[in-house]
Amino acid sequence: MEYRVSRPHQIGPAVRDARKKLGLTQGEVAQRAGVSRRFISELEAGSRPGAEFARVLAVLGALGRELRVADAPPASRDLFENE
């Protein structure tokens, strides 16, 4: 399954769905990624918008996922011009 992420809080559903698909608890993912269970919980809830990128990548790696960068459609590019 692929997720389009254009805002920091949108990574949460991708992490949660991948974790559940693998049948893992938040604690198990946290242990594999070298982060706290609280970090996983907050990341999934979208309440870690400033989460350290390396930690997010570690979580994705622990779930067998990767981050891909692709050209965004013109409408998506406009989202960040007003911030």
Secondary structure, 3 states (H helix, E strand, C coil): CCCCCCCHHHHHHHHHHHHHHCCCCHHHHHHHHCCCHHHHHHHHHCCCCCCCHHHHHHHHHHCCCCCCCCCCCHHHHHHHCCC
